[in-house]
Amino acid sequence: MGQIEERKMKNGQENPFNFMESCDTAALCRVLEQEDPLMISLLLGSLSLHKAAAVLQELPESLWLPVIEDLAQGN
């Protein structure tokens, strides 16, 4: 597994969701699919593009559109 790049939040503080980068994608999806699409988009927005895409792809298709719409609106 490659080294995970630390990401900083806009205010310069460490992203509190960095641990999710190393989480198993399937396990993360099992937890997230119980959440509101707005919460999912918030969490996906804090991940690397690669990890966010992998998580989104494994979520149920019924969540894709609402999550993507929330991401696009910047929510």
Secondary structure, 3 states (H helix, E strand, C coil): CCCCCCCECCCCCECCCHHHHHCCHHHHHHHHCCCCHHHHHHHHCCCCHHHHHHHHHHCCHHHHHHHHHHHHCCC
